[in-house]
Amino acid sequence: MSINKTNLSARVALAAVFLLVLALVLQSCSKFEYSPYEVRLKEDEKHINQRNVARIEALDIGSADTLRFILTSDTQGFYQSNEDIVHHINGRRDVDFVLISGDLTDFGLQKEFVLVHDSFKKLKVPYIAVIGNHDAIDNGKQVYRAMYGDFDFSFAVGGRKFILLNTNNLEFKKQAPDLEWLQKELAQSTGYDHTFVVSHISPTSFGFGKEKAQRYGDLLSQHKVSYSLHGHDHNFKHYFPFDESVPYLHTGTTDQREYIVFTVVADTVTFERVKF
């Protein structure tokens, strides 16, 4: 049987063009992933903390004004509960912003981060998230940095300063928490009425770094921090682990269907556990 070489060449060329077009289509499709380790984000999924800090600062809250914020944590895999907590918070009219104290994800995958943001971007108020130990596995560090920003950062509103600290000692090869950075931030907090330090793992929990726990407690006491706020342990706890000067608080997971509301008025800080 003879083969028409001209027809064969034409068919090969046509097949090559088809494969090229298919590759370009797949490349342009945002849902197509070349690798589970690839970080490819939409614009509204980038620099979330930076953009939301700007929104908080734009509230123009003064030191004489009441400041009210919510603390929640460990949204990892609890997608329906996340939707429910957002709906419940949106029913309030008295909250300025929301803090998530880590473990947004189970496995540090981009899809998990995006699903959590898809829920919390529906909040009527800004939200800020610190990195948790589960967020720092796989390529979660790269995803968190691309979506939320620096692992350690701070912001201020209405005479109150918030220091968000990476305390995931094991996942960062014992380089976290960076207590030198924390000390500098606390030293620059003397002009504020209140200072809150927010992180995922507390100094009393495994994974913080036993050799760093006492110094952390000493720094917070020395600089008269108002509260040390945490997640990680999946249960509510309010206690004084180092002395009677600085209270420490852990909040539960979103799946436990509760969150903590902090109210700051002048020299007074109070909190309420809200179940929904």
Secondary structure as the mmCIF struct_conf table of DSSP 4:
data_model
#
loop_
_struct_conf.conf_type_id
_struct_conf.id
_struct_conf.beg_label_comp_id
_struct_conf.beg_label_asym_id
_struct_conf.beg_label_seq_id
_struct_conf.end_label_comp_id
_struct_conf.end_label_asym_id
_struct_conf.end_label_seq_id
HELX_RH_AL_P HELX_RH_AL_P1 LYS A 5 SER A 28
TURN_TY1_P TURN_TY1_P1 SER A 30 LYS A 31
BEND BEND1 TYR A 34 TYR A 34
TURN_TY1_P TURN_TY1_P2 PRO A 36 TYR A 37
HELX_RH_3T_P HELX_RH_3T_P1 GLU A 43 GLU A 45
BEND BEND2 LYS A 46 HIS A 47
HELX_RH_AL_P HELX_RH_AL_P2 ILE A 48 GLU A 57
TURN_TY1_P TURN_TY1_P3 ALA A 58 LEU A 59
TURN_TY1_P TURN_TY1_P4 SER A 63 ALA A 64
BEND BEND3 ASP A 65 ASP A 65
STRN STRN1 LEU A 67 THR A 72
STRN STRN2 SER A 73 SER A 73
TURN_TY1_P TURN_TY1_P5 GLN A 76 GLY A 77
HELX_RH_AL_P HELX_RH_AL_P3 TYR A 79 ASN A 90
TURN_TY1_P TURN_TY1_P6 GLY A 91 GLY A 91
BEND BEND4 ARG A 93 ASP A 94
STRN STRN3 PHE A 97 ILE A 100
BEND BEND5 GLY A 102 GLY A 102
BEND BEND6 ASP A 106 PHE A 107
HELX_RH_AL_P HELX_RH_AL_P4 GLN A 110 PHE A 120
TURN_TY1_P TURN_TY1_P7 LYS A 121 LYS A 122
BEND BEND7 LYS A 124 VAL A 125
STRN STRN4 TYR A 127 ALA A 129
TURN_TY1_P TURN_TY1_P8 ASN A 133 ASN A 133
HELX_RH_3T_P HELX_RH_3T_P2 HIS A 134 ALA A 136
BEND BEND8 ILE A 137 ILE A 137
TURN_TY1_P TURN_TY1_P9 ASP A 138 ASN A 139
HELX_RH_AL_P HELX_RH_AL_P5 GLY A 140 MET A 147
TURN_TY1_P TURN_TY1_P10 TYR A 148 TYR A 148
BEND BEND9 PHE A 151 ASP A 152
STRN STRN5 PHE A 153 VAL A 157
TURN_TY1_P TURN_TY1_P11 GLY A 158 GLY A 159
STRN STRN6 ARG A 160 LEU A 165
TURN_TY1_P TURN_TY1_P12 ASN A 169 LYS A 174
BEND BEND10 PRO A 177 PRO A 177
HELX_RH_AL_P HELX_RH_AL_P6 LEU A 179 ALA A 187
TURN_TY1_P TURN_TY1_P13 GLN A 188 GLY A 191
BEND BEND11 TYR A 192 ASP A 193
STRN STRN7 HIS A 194 SER A 199
BEND BEND12 HIS A 200 ILE A 201
TURN_TY1_P TURN_TY1_P14 PRO A 203 THR A 204
BEND BEND13 SER A 205 SER A 205
TURN_TY1_P TURN_TY1_P15 PHE A 206 GLY A 207
BEND BEND14 PHE A 208 PHE A 208
HELX_RH_AL_P HELX_RH_AL_P7 LYS A 210 GLN A 222
TURN_TY1_P TURN_TY1_P16 HIS A 223 LYS A 224
BEND BEND15 SER A 226 SER A 226
STRN STRN8 TYR A 227 HIS A 230
BEND BEND16 HIS A 232 ASN A 235
STRN STRN9 LYS A 237 TYR A 239
BEND BEND17 PRO A 241 PHE A 242
BEND BEND18 GLU A 244 VAL A 246
STRN STRN10 TYR A 248 HIS A 250
STRN STRN11 THR A 253 THR A 253
HELX_RH_3T_P HELX_RH_3T_P3 THR A 254 GLN A 256
TURN_TY1_P TURN_TY1_P17 ARG A 257 ARG A 257
STRN STRN12 GLU A 258 VAL A 265
TURN_TY1_P TURN_TY1_P18 ALA A 266 ASP A 267
STRN STRN13 THR A 268 LYS A 275
#
